[in-house]
Amino acid sequence: MKISSIQFSPNYKSIKASSAQAENLSFKKNFAYKDINLNYTPHYISFKKNNAQNTNDPYEYWNKRTQELKKSHIRPSILYYDLNKLEGIQKDIKVFEGLTLKEIIFVLSTLTEIATLRGCYNNCAHCYAEAKPPIKEKDNYISRMDWEDFKDLTDGIKELQKRLGFTIKVFEREYMTLFHDADCSQIYIKDSKGKIHDWEEMAKKVYKITRVGQLFDTSGWYIQDKKAQERVEKYVKSIIESKNNDFVYKFNISINPFQAMYFKAVEAQKEGNKEKEKFFRKKDAQRMTNTLFTLTPLISTGKVYLLPRAMDPNVINAKGYSSEDLKQIYKNVYFKMLKSLYTDDLNTNKKVIKSEEDLKNNLKFLKTQLQEEMDSNLTVINKLKNIYKKNSYEAKKTKKMILKDPKLFLEESSLDTIIDANGDIYITNFTETYKTDLKLNFKNKSKKTNSIAPNLCKKTITKKMIENKIDELYLEFN
């Protein structure tokens, strides 16, 4: 998976993209107002508030400033308002209680991930988030965001934007996610009545308030997981039948030699245990070919992308994990099995493959993406530390990116904010992560979640640091 990041700097002389995940994306420079996407600015809202004589009143200031912008034929943006004078306009929005407006704007401007589920069963060795299986929810521990908390968050953002009269956008984001260290096939939340709210419902809800496409990312799901299969089939059917799928950014399918089953097959190969290797190779092939088969109908929508990642074959210890190994295994095993699934479907139900031409075109698309999109620029975290040599270029490059200094991090790194399932707020560049002093007023705010990665620094990013960062931004912009 790849989350491109934007550098939190008004100069935008360099826009840094994280190499911790899979694809390179560029973000628009939008500190010049003409570059801000205002397609979704609804209208000007006139606030009626009694006794608004005091110039310190945020509503009075908002009205006056909005009228000034309107007379100048400038559509409003949060960057055109003095946040000190707007302070208080967020009053009584439950989820933001305890946060200043500057802190809220910082979070919403850099928000990339809403961690609705913490944990993953794929156990990929190269996972930037070092994902562990979800912890069992009991006592003080949670692995899924409470539905009420999720709804309070989305409703809170919606209400704040209603009061302002425009979508809060400081940066133009390519996409957002509903996870940090989870596979999207596993994402769902149950409310207090037991009703399930799945990825599609939540993705649409977040898109409605942000107008940023939501990324579906998967490394595949196990054959025996019938519930995951049903969920993904539902998404595919819904998207195929829908006339508007703007809420979907992409369906990314991670292809790599690091998922648990494949990884065990390589380990068995190195041990010379052919039976064990054959067993895990077959299990992984069944898992991934089923994933590719299930998502095949979405190829026609332009929403499906393979993200193949593996080690450079020239790197020491790359045998079994290299890009060439991955290509050969898929050519000789996985794609042959997928072709068999396609052929069976064509000759029976025609659920996915309607014609010989469909069969050929879909296989060609997947094979081409595997060949052309291969990425060997890996970040040495998680179990890759045990494969790469400490003095390798990749290990040194990763080490250099770890600053262990919150002030330096805010100055030099691309910033992506994570809202954890319990309302804790972290900032990451996908090589290292910092906890902040900020916290949302969630129902489950006192509960604990899985430890977060990559490379969680012991030092935190304080409220004062965040306020200074916002002040710097506004000083240079205005």
N, C-alpha and C positions, 0 to 999 in steps of 0.2 A: 504494500500500500504506500501511497505517497501523499503527503500533505505538504503542498508548497506553502511557504511562509512569506510574510511581508515584513520588511524592516520598519520598525516603528520610528520613522524619522521623517520630518517634513521636507527634507531636502531631496530625498529619493535619488541621490546620485548613484546609489547601487541598491538593487532590490535582490536580496539574498534568498535563494530557494534551498530548503533543506535537502541534503542528499541522503538523509536517514531512511527515506522510503523510496518510491519507485519511479515516478515520472516527473519531468520538468515542465512547470507551468509558469507563465509570466503574468504579472498583475499590472493593471493600468496605473499610471501615475494620476492621482486624482485630487491633488491639493489645489490645482486650478479648478475653480468651480465648474467650468464648462465640461470637465471630464467626469463629474459625478453623475451617476445614473439617477435621473429624477423621474423616470417613467412611472414610478409608483408613489410619487408624492401626491397624496389624496387631495387636499384643499387647505385653505387657511381656516383655522378654527378660532372663533371669537370666544374668549373666556369671559364669563360673567362672574365677578367676584366682588363682594361687598367691601367697602372701606379700603379700596386699593389706592389710597392717596399717597402712601409712603413709597418713595422711590426704591426702597429696599425690597418691596414686594415683588417676588419673582414673576407673578402673573402680569403685573403692570409693565415690568420691564420687557417681558416676552411680547406683549401686545405692541408696545412702542417700537421695539426693534424689528418685529415682523413687518410693521407698517413701513418703516424706513427702507427695508429690503424690497418690499413690494413697490414702493415709489421709484426705486432705482432699477426696477425690472430684474431683480435678482431673486431667484427662488431660494427659500431658506435652507440652510445646512447648519448642523450643529457647530461647524467651524466658524460661523459668522456671529455667534453669540458669546457673551462673557459668562462663563460658567459660574463665576463667583456671584454674579447678579441673578443667575437662574437657579442658584442653590435653593432648594426647598420645593421646587416644582415636582419633585418625586415623592413628596410627603404622602403618607398613607398607602403607598404601594407596598403591600405586605412583604413581598420577596426581597425588596431592597432596603428594608429597615436596617439601620445601623451603617449604611453606606452613604457617602457624600455623592453628589452628582458627578464630580470629577472621577471618582472611583467607578461609578456605574458606566460612564462614557468610556473609560479605559477598558473595562471588561467587554462591553458590547462592541467596541471598535476592533479588538484583537481576538474576539471569540471565534474559535475554530471547532472545538470539540465539546459536545454535551454528552458526558459519559453516562448514558442511560443504563448500560450494563458494564460491570467491571469483571472481566475474566473471559478466557477463551480456552477451548478444548483442543485446539490444533497444535499448541506447544511448538511453534516454529522456532528453530534455533537462531534465526536472524532477526526475530521480532524486535523492533526498536523499543517497544513498550514492555518487553520481557514478560508477556502475558502469562498468567497462571490461570488454572481453572477457577471459575467463580467460587467464592467461599460460601459455605452453607449459612443461610440467613438465620440468625438466632441472637437472642439477647441484644448485644450492642453492635452487631455486625450486619451489614447489608451488602448485597452485590448488585441489586437493581435499584434504580431511582424510583422513589415513590411517585405514583401517578399524580397525586395531589401536588407534590413538589414540582413535577414537570409542568403541570398545568399552571401553577402559580408563576413559574418562570416565564412561560410564553405569554400568559395573560398580563404579567407585569411589564414585559417589554412592549406589548401591544398598547397598554394604557399610557405608558410614558410617551410613546410615539404619538398617541392620540392627543396628548396634552401639548406636545411640541408642534404637531401638524405635519410631520415628515418622518421618513425612515431614518434612523440613526446610522449614518454611513460616514466614516472617516476614511476608510480604505475600501477599494473595490476588491472584494474577495471572489476567487474563482469558485470555491465551494466550501461547504461545512460538513461535519460528520456528527452522527449520534453515538459515537463510541470513541474510546481512546485505546483500549486494549481488548476489544471484543470482535468477534466475527458477526457480520450483520445478519447472517442466517439465524442467529440465536437471540436477536434483539426483540424483546417485547416487555410490556409492563402490565401487571394486573392491578385494577383499582380495588377499592374497599369492598365492592360487590362481587369481585371475582371476574369481572369483564376484562378481556385481554385487549390491549392496545398495542398494535404491532409497529414494525419499522415504517411501513407505508403511511399509517395514520400520523405518526409523530413527525415524519419527514415533511408531510404536507403542512402540518401545523407550524413547524419552524420556518418552512419556505414562505408561508403566508405573511409572516411578520418580518422576515429578513430579505426576501426576494433573492436568496442565494441558494443555488441548487445543492441538493444533498447527495453525498457520495455513499453508494452501497459497495462495501468491500468484503470479499470473502476469499478464504483459502480452501473453501470446500467444506462439506459437512459429511459426517459418517453415514453410510448406507442405512444403518439401523435406526437413525434418528428420523422417524416418520413425521414428527411434528415440524421439524425444520424443513423437510421436503414439502410438506403441505403449505407452509408459509411462503416459501420461495415460489412455488407453482402459482400461488394466489397472486403474488406480486407480478409475475410474468403475464398472467392472464389479464390482470387489471391494466397494466401498462400497454399491452397490445391493443386492448379494446378502448382505451381512453383516447380522447382527441387532444388532450393537453397534458403533457408529461414534463412540463418545465421544472417541476419540483425535483426531478431526478437529474443529477449531474452526470453520473456514470455508474455502471455496474462493473467494478473492477474484479477480475479473477486473478488471484496471485498464483503464479506458476513458479515453483522453486524446489530445490532439493533439500529443503530444511524442515518441511512439515514432518511431524513425528513419525508417520509411517514410512515415508521416503527416507528420512534420516536413519531409521533403524535398518532399512534395507541396505543402505551404504555401509553402516557399521558391520552388518553381517557379511557383506561382500569383502570388507577389509579383513575380517576374521577368517575368511575362507569357508564360511558356513553357507553353502549354496541353497540348502533347503529353507533355512531361515530367511535368506535374502529373497527367494522366490515367493515365500509366504507374504512378506511385507510388501513386496513389489506388487503382487496381485491385489492385496487389500487397498493399497494406495491408488492403483490404477482404477479399481472399481469406484472408489470414492471420487476421484477427480473426473473420470469420464462421465459419471452420473451428474456431477456439477456442470460440466460443459454441455452435456445433453439438455439438462433442465433449462439452462440459460440461453440455449441456441436461438429460440424464437426472437429474443431481443436483439440479435445481430442486425436484423432488418431495420431496427429503430435507430441504429447508430449509437446506442447507449452502452454496448458491451466492449470492453477492452481487456486484453490479456496483459498482465504485468509479470513477465518472466525475469527472474533475478537469480543469479548464480555467481560463483567465483570465477575469476579470470583463470583460464587453464594454465597460465604461466606462473601462477602463484604457488609457492610451496604448500603442500598438503591439500591442494585443490582436487586431487583425484577422487572421483565419485560425486563431488559437489560443484564441478565446473560447468560452464555454459555449454561446452561441447558434450559433456556427459548427459546433461539435461535434454539437449536437442536429440541425441541419439535414443535415449530412453523413450521420449515422446514419439519419435518417428517409428521405432520398432515395436513399442508396446501400447502406449496410451492411445495414439491416434488410430491404430489398428482396432483396438477395442471400441473406440468411439464410432468408427466406421461401421462396425458390426451392429452397434446400437441403432445407428441411423438406418441401416439396411433393414433391420428387423421392424423398425417403426414404419418405414416406407411400404413394406410388404404386409403390414397388419393394420394398425390403427391410423396411420398418417397423422399422428398427434403433433409431431414436430417437423418431420420431413415429408413434404407433399409430392416431391418429384425427384428424379435423378439429378436434375439441375440444382435443386436445393441441396442435395447431399454433397455434390462436388463443390458448390460455392461456399458452403459453410466450412467444410474441411479446409478449403484453400485459404479462407479468411483466417482461421485459427492457426494454420501452419505458417502463414506469412507473418502474423503478429509474433509468433514464437521466435521466428528468425530475425525479424527486423527490430523488435522492441527489447531485445535482451539487454539487461543492465548488469554490469559487473562492478559498478561503483558502490561497494557495500561499506556500511559503517560497522566497525568492529565492536559490537556490543553483544550482550547475552552470551549464548554458547559459542558464538564465533570467536570469542576470546581464546577458546581452547583449540581452535583450528588454525587461525593465523599466528604466525610467529610475532613475538613482541617487537622485533626490529623491522617488521614488514612496513612497506609504505602505507598500507591501509590502516594498520594499528597506530602508527605515528600520526597520521592525518587525523584520526579520531581523537587521539589524546590531545592534540593541539586545539581541538574545537571545544574541549571541556575547560571552562574558565574558572569555576568554583568561586565566583565573585559576582554577587548580584548587581552591583553598580556597573561593572564592566559588561555584564551580560545585557543589561538594559541599553547600554550605549552601542554595543557591537553586534548583537544577535538579532536574527529575525524572531519575532515574537508571536506565539500562538497560545491563546488562553484555553485552558481546560476547566470546565465546570464538573466537578466530581459528583457522584451520586448522592453525597451527603451535603453538597453545597460548598465544599472547600474549593478554592480557586488556585490553580497552578498555572505557571507559564513555562513553555518549553520551546526549544528549537529543534527537537527530535534527536538531539545528541545529549543534552542535559536538561534537567527540570528543576524549577524552583517553586516552593510553596510561597504563597503570598499571605499577608495579614488579612486579606479580604475573605468574607464568607457570606453566602446568601442565607436568608432567613428561611431555611427549609424546615419542614416538620421533622425530618431525620437529621438535623444539623449536629446532634450530639452523638450520632452513631459513627462507627468506624468502617472503613473499606479496605480492600487489598492495598498493599504498599504500591506506590506509583513509580514508574520509570519512564525514560532512561536516566540513570545517573542523578538521582535526587540529591541536590546539594543540601548540606546541613544548615547553611545560612538562608534566611528567608528574604523575600522582597517586601519591604515595609510599605505602609500606607504613605509615608513621607516620600519615599522614592517614587511611588506612582504619581503622587501629586506633582512632584518636581518634573516628572516626564511629561505630564499633561501640560504644565505651565510652559515648558520649553517648546512644545508643539505649537501652542497658541501664540506664544511670543513671536516665533518665527513666521507663522502663517499670517498674523495680523500686523 
